[in-house]
């Protein structure tokens, strides 16, 4: 199968390309859609054998051309004002091209429709996809483990400050598992078409989060419960984002057990992620999240590349 990966140089698109090229789930021809095929990340993909095409999700005719000869498409639903438009354009182009399997990544528990625009819009994309009749699999990744790098400065000081209510659990997923599960779905469409997965490897309380870092790093890390308002201020996000942070402490069911038992897919735990990424030392903190900072959010600029 030839698979088009939308947002090829982004966090999710890159993880899908890695998994497709890895060969664990079969052989694929990979085409990557990017806004700039001359960038460093794009050139690195081309060197690995990825066919790159330039395109814009706002351009339906360009999308149609990028889908010529394609059987599968991966689309990470982007946040922002044009998310619904982009989603409809991708679904329409896939339907017009006769795509046999569309894998869409939205956001954790977005079907709750909590009145948060960037979450509710992802549910709108899912509804449009469902009504289109395009054979599809929906992945709903929860908070990316990689976003916890934003806590690096505090962890160096022996603290893990986070706005989780007492007893609430933060659902986490290694972004590489988005790629692994998408590749698995493309390799076995009979089993995966029509399925929706709440994708997470762990759901941990604030105390459990701090303990995971302490165990892997071999140092004391104190859990510090802060208010959503304080967290939003630290992020430099608008005050309207506080409602989203509050929603994060509400129950967020995941399909970790169903994936493992019914689909033979085991997402990585936070400790497994940290053992791969943090044992060489505490990494530098990014200037902003590189993926979903919480259920339903994305770094739009990177993932649209």
C-alpha positions as CSV (number, residue, x, y, z in Angstrom):
1,X,0.0,0.0,0.0
2,X,1.1,3.5,-0.7
3,X,0.3,5.7,2.3
4,X,0.1,9.5,2.3
5,X,1.1,11.0,5.6
6,X,-0.2,14.5,6.2
7,X,2.0,16.7,8.2
8,X,5.0,14.6,7.4
9,X,7.6,16.7,9.3
10,X,5.4,17.1,12.4
11,X,5.4,15.1,15.6
12,X,2.6,12.7,14.7
13,X,3.3,12.5,11.0
14,X,6.9,11.8,11.7
15,X,6.0,9.0,14.1
16,X,3.8,7.4,11.5
17,X,6.5,7.6,8.9
18,X,9.0,6.0,11.3
19,X,6.6,3.2,12.0
20,X,5.7,2.6,8.3
21,X,9.4,2.5,7.3
22,X,10.4,0.3,10.2
23,X,8.9,-2.7,8.5
24,X,7.5,-4.3,11.7
25,X,4.0,-4.3,10.2
26,X,4.8,-4.9,6.6
27,X,6.2,-3.0,3.6
28,X,4.7,0.4,2.6
29,X,5.4,3.1,0.1
30,X,5.4,6.4,1.9
31,X,4.4,9.8,0.5
32,X,4.6,12.8,2.8
33,X,2.6,15.9,2.4
34,X,4.4,19.1,3.6
35,X,4.1,22.8,3.0
36,X,7.9,23.0,2.2
37,X,9.7,20.1,0.7
38,X,13.0,22.0,0.8
39,X,13.2,22.2,4.6
40,X,15.8,20.3,6.7
41,X,13.2,17.8,8.1
42,X,11.7,17.2,4.7
43,X,15.1,16.6,3.1
44,X,15.9,14.1,5.8
45,X,12.7,12.2,5.0
46,X,13.5,12.2,1.3
47,X,16.9,10.7,2.1
48,X,15.1,7.9,3.8
49,X,13.0,7.1,0.7
50,X,9.9,9.2,1.4
51,X,8.3,10.7,-1.6
52,X,7.5,14.3,-0.7
53,X,4.8,16.4,-2.2
54,X,4.0,20.1,-1.3
55,X,0.5,21.0,-0.5
56,X,-1.9,23.1,1.6
57,X,-4.9,21.6,3.5
58,X,-6.8,24.7,2.4
59,X,-6.4,23.7,-1.3
60,X,-8.8,20.9,-2.2
61,X,-7.4,20.5,-5.7
62,X,-3.9,20.2,-4.4
63,X,-5.0,17.6,-1.9
64,X,-6.7,15.6,-4.7
65,X,-3.4,15.6,-6.7
66,X,-1.4,14.4,-3.6
67,X,-3.8,11.5,-3.3
68,X,-3.3,10.1,-6.8
69,X,-2.3,6.4,-6.5
70,X,-2.7,6.4,-2.7
71,X,-4.5,3.6,-0.8
72,X,-4.1,4.9,2.7
73,X,-4.0,8.3,4.4
74,X,-2.9,9.4,7.8
75,X,-4.3,12.8,9.0
76,X,-3.6,14.4,12.3
77,X,-6.5,16.7,13.1
78,X,-5.0,20.2,13.7
79,X,-6.1,22.7,16.2
80,X,-6.9,26.3,15.3
81,X,-9.7,28.2,13.7
82,X,-9.5,26.2,10.4
83,X,-9.5,22.7,11.9
84,X,-13.0,21.9,10.7
85,X,-12.3,23.1,7.2
86,X,-9.0,21.2,7.0
87,X,-10.7,18.0,8.2
88,X,-13.6,18.2,5.7
89,X,-11.1,18.9,2.9
90,X,-9.1,15.8,3.7
91,X,-12.1,13.6,4.1
92,X,-13.6,14.9,0.9
93,X,-10.3,14.4,-1.0
94,X,-10.0,10.8,0.4
95,X,-13.5,10.0,-0.7
96,X,-13.0,11.4,-4.1
97,X,-9.8,9.5,-4.6
98,X,-11.3,6.2,-3.5
99,X,-8.9,5.9,-0.5
100,X,-9.5,2.5,1.1
101,X,-8.3,3.4,4.6
102,X,-8.1,6.8,6.3
103,X,-6.5,6.9,9.8
104,X,-7.4,10.1,11.6
105,X,-5.9,11.3,14.9
106,X,-8.1,13.6,16.9
107,X,-7.9,14.0,20.6
108,X,-8.6,12.2,23.8
109,X,-12.3,11.9,24.8
110,X,-13.2,14.7,22.3
111,X,-16.6,13.2,21.9
112,X,-17.4,14.5,25.5
113,X,-17.9,17.9,23.8
114,X,-17.0,19.8,27.0
115,X,-17.7,23.2,25.4
116,X,-14.0,23.8,24.7
117,X,-13.7,24.9,21.0
118,X,-10.5,23.1,20.1
119,X,-11.9,19.9,21.6
120,X,-15.4,20.1,20.2
121,X,-14.1,20.8,16.7
122,X,-12.3,17.5,16.7
123,X,-15.6,15.8,17.5
124,X,-17.0,17.7,14.5
125,X,-14.3,16.3,12.3
126,X,-15.1,12.8,13.6
127,X,-18.8,13.3,12.8
128,X,-18.0,14.4,9.3
129,X,-15.7,11.5,8.7
130,X,-18.4,9.1,10.0
131,X,-21.0,10.5,7.7
132,X,-18.7,10.4,4.7
133,X,-18.6,6.6,4.5
134,X,-14.8,6.6,4.0
135,X,-13.3,3.5,5.6
136,X,-11.5,4.8,8.6
137,X,-9.9,4.3,12.0
138,X,-9.9,7.0,14.6
139,X,-7.1,7.4,17.1
140,X,-7.7,9.7,20.1
141,X,-4.2,10.3,21.7
142,X,-4.2,11.8,25.1
143,X,-1.4,13.9,26.6
144,X,2.0,13.3,24.9
145,X,4.7,12.1,27.3
146,X,7.1,14.3,25.4
147,X,5.3,17.4,26.6
148,X,6.4,16.7,30.1
149,X,9.8,18.1,29.0
150,X,8.2,21.4,29.8
151,X,8.5,20.4,33.5
152,X,12.3,19.9,33.2
153,X,13.3,23.1,35.0
154,X,11.1,22.3,38.0
155,X,12.3,18.7,38.0
156,X,15.9,19.9,38.2
157,X,14.8,21.6,41.4
158,X,13.2,18.4,42.7
159,X,9.6,19.4,42.1
160,X,6.8,18.3,39.7
161,X,4.1,21.0,39.7
162,X,0.9,20.2,37.9
163,X,-2.8,21.2,38.1
164,X,-4.4,17.8,38.7
165,X,-7.1,17.6,41.4
166,X,-6.6,15.1,44.2
167,X,-7.2,11.6,42.9
168,X,-7.5,12.7,39.3
169,X,-5.4,10.8,36.7
170,X,-3.5,12.3,33.7
171,X,-3.8,10.0,30.7
172,X,-0.5,9.8,28.8
173,X,0.7,8.4,25.5
174,X,4.2,8.2,23.9
175,X,3.8,10.0,20.6
176,X,5.6,7.1,18.9
177,X,2.6,4.9,19.7
178,X,0.5,7.1,17.4
179,X,2.7,6.0,14.6
180,X,2.9,2.3,15.7
181,X,-0.9,2.0,16.0
182,X,-1.5,3.8,12.7
183,X,0.9,1.5,10.9
184,X,-0.7,-1.5,12.6
185,X,-4.1,-0.3,11.4
186,X,-2.9,0.1,7.8
187,X,-1.4,-3.4,7.9
188,X,-4.7,-5.0,9.0
189,X,-7.6,-2.9,7.7
190,X,-10.2,-5.7,8.1
191,X,-9.5,-5.6,11.9
192,X,-9.2,-1.9,12.4
193,X,-11.6,-0.1,10.0
194,X,-14.5,1.2,11.9
195,X,-12.6,1.3,15.3
196,X,-12.0,4.3,17.5
197,X,-9.3,4.1,20.2
198,X,-8.7,6.2,23.3
199,X,-4.9,6.0,23.0
200,X,-2.9,6.1,26.2
201,X,-0.4,3.9,27.9
202,X,-0.8,5.2,31.4
203,X,-3.3,7.2,33.6
204,X,-1.5,8.5,36.6
205,X,-2.2,10.7,39.6
206,X,0.0,13.7,40.5
207,X,1.8,11.6,43.1
208,X,2.3,8.7,40.6
209,X,3.7,11.1,38.0
210,X,6.3,12.5,40.4
211,X,7.2,9.0,41.6
212,X,7.8,7.8,38.0
213,X,10.3,10.6,37.4
214,X,11.9,10.0,40.8
215,X,12.4,6.3,40.1
216,X,13.8,6.7,36.6
217,X,16.1,9.7,37.5
218,X,17.2,8.3,40.9
219,X,16.4,11.5,42.6
220,X,13.7,13.0,44.8
221,X,10.8,14.6,42.9
222,X,8.1,16.2,45.0
223,X,4.6,16.4,43.7
224,X,3.3,19.9,43.9
225,X,-0.4,20.6,43.2
226,X,-1.0,24.0,41.6
227,X,-4.2,25.7,40.5
228,X,-5.2,25.7,36.8
229,X,-4.9,29.5,36.9
230,X,-1.3,29.3,38.0
231,X,-0.5,26.7,35.3
232,X,-2.1,28.8,32.6
233,X,-0.1,31.8,33.7
234,X,3.2,29.8,33.6
235,X,2.3,28.7,30.0
236,X,1.6,32.2,29.0
237,X,-1.7,30.9,27.7
238,X,-5.0,33.0,27.6
239,X,-7.2,32.7,30.6
240,X,-9.8,31.0,28.5
241,X,-7.5,28.0,28.5
242,X,-8.2,27.4,32.2
243,X,-11.5,25.6,31.5
244,X,-9.5,23.1,29.5
245,X,-7.1,22.5,32.4
246,X,-10.0,22.0,34.7
247,X,-11.5,19.4,32.3
248,X,-8.2,17.6,32.5
249,X,-9.0,16.5,36.1
250,X,-12.4,15.0,35.1
251,X,-12.5,11.3,34.3
252,X,-10.9,10.4,30.9
253,X,-11.5,6.7,30.0
254,X,-8.8,5.0,27.9
255,X,-8.6,1.8,25.8
256,X,-5.2,0.6,27.1
257,X,-6.6,-2.8,28.2
258,X,-8.7,-3.2,25.1
259,X,-5.8,-2.5,22.8
260,X,-3.6,-5.0,24.6
261,X,-6.2,-7.8,25.0
262,X,-8.2,-7.5,21.7
263,X,-5.7,-6.0,19.3
264,X,-2.4,-7.2,20.6
265,X,-1.1,-3.7,20.9
266,X,0.6,-2.5,24.1
267,X,1.2,1.3,24.4
268,X,4.3,2.3,26.3
269,X,4.1,3.4,29.9
270,X,5.5,6.7,31.2
271,X,8.4,4.9,32.9
272,X,9.2,3.1,29.6
273,X,9.2,6.4,27.8
274,X,11.4,8.0,30.5
275,X,13.8,5.1,30.4
276,X,14.4,5.8,26.7
277,X,14.4,9.6,26.8
278,X,15.5,10.8,30.2
279,X,18.1,8.3,31.6
280,X,20.9,10.3,30.0
281,X,19.9,13.3,32.0
282,X,17.1,15.8,32.3
283,X,16.5,17.3,28.8
284,X,16.2,21.0,28.0
285,X,12.7,22.3,28.2
286,X,11.1,23.2,24.8
287,X,9.7,26.6,24.3
288,X,6.3,25.1,23.8
289,X,4.7,21.6,23.6
290,X,5.7,19.4,20.7
291,X,2.3,17.7,20.5
292,X,-0.8,17.3,22.5
293,X,-0.3,19.2,25.8
294,X,-3.5,17.6,27.0
295,X,-6.4,15.6,25.4
296,X,-7.3,17.2,22.1
297,X,-4.5,19.7,21.6
298,X,-1.7,19.9,19.0
299,X,1.2,22.0,18.0
300,X,-0.3,23.3,14.8
301,X,2.7,24.9,13.2
302,X,4.8,21.7,13.3
303,X,2.1,19.2,12.5
304,X,1.0,21.1,9.4
305,X,4.5,21.2,7.9
